Amino acid sequence: MDKLMDNWQKVYSTSDMLRAEIVKSTLETHKIPAIILNKRDSSYNDFGMREIYVSQENHDTALTIIENEISFK
């Protein structure tokens, strides 16, 4: 992983772009900056994941928000 990502930790992973955007938006609503790292294969677009990362200091809070406020049932 790139040196710039050293202080960021993954809090969510999905193959669905809409779910990734919802998680990112929810975290940002709580003033937690988040990024989506697209690990989908560019040749085979239905293969791979999108991962949500937050800074280390926001990791535990982000996990709590995801667990308590987001449901994809």
Secondary structure, DSSP 8 states (H G I E B T S, - for coil): --GGGTTEEEEEEES-HHHHHHHHHHHHHTT--EEEEE---SSSTTSS-EEEEEEGGGHHHHHHHHHHH----
